[in-house]
Amino acid sequence: QVQLVESGGGSVQAGGSLRLSCEASAEALFSIYTMAWYRQAPGLQRELVASIRGGNITNYADSVRGRFTISRDNAKNAVYLQMNDLKPGDTAVYYCNADGHYEGVRYYNKWGQGTQVTVSS
């Protein structure tokens, strides 16, 4: 099965920056269609932060547009989230998500384990 491993979370002050990374791996051939970052703050539902698919087609939540940038390295099966001008409201657990086909025929939709981002005022 496909596994996603995230890194890069941490604690910063408001106005600071962090870069999240997520790499996908599997024991067999797999393809990736869309890679995305979601976040979930305590007591709230998980929400989409940004996604990237196809020929670098990106989508951002209104709350992060202009501050966050999602990018992808297809050779590494990796997705990144550069987060600038962080605000306390960005505090959440950030999850990587990817979908595609495994061994050519089986559709998958996987989540990473999550990484904590904490922004203090």
SULJOKA-V901433 format. One line per field, one symbol per residue. ss: DSSP state (H for helix, E for strand, - for the rest). phi: phi as a letter, one per 40 degrees, with the letter a starting at -180 (. if undefined). burial: b if it has 24 or more other C-alpha atoms within 12 Angstrom, else e. A space follows every 10 residues. Layout:
ss = ???
phi = ???
burial = ???
This chain:
ss = --EEEEE--E EEE----EEE EEEEE----E ---EEEEEEE ------EEEE EEE---EEEE ----E--EEE EEEHHH-EEE EEE----HHH -EEEEEEEEE EE---EEEEE E---EEEEEE -
phi = .cbbbbahci bacdgcbabc babcaacbca bbcbbabbaa cdgbccbcca baafcgcbab cdcbdgbbbc aabccbfbbb bcbbfcbdcc cacbbcbabi bbfgbccbab bccgbcbbbb c
burial = ebbbbbbbbb bbeeebbbbb bbbbbeeeeb bbbbbbbbbb beeeeebbbb bbbeeeebbb eeebeebbbb bbebeebbbb bbbbbbbeeb bbbbbbbbbb ebeeeeebbb bbebbbbbbe e
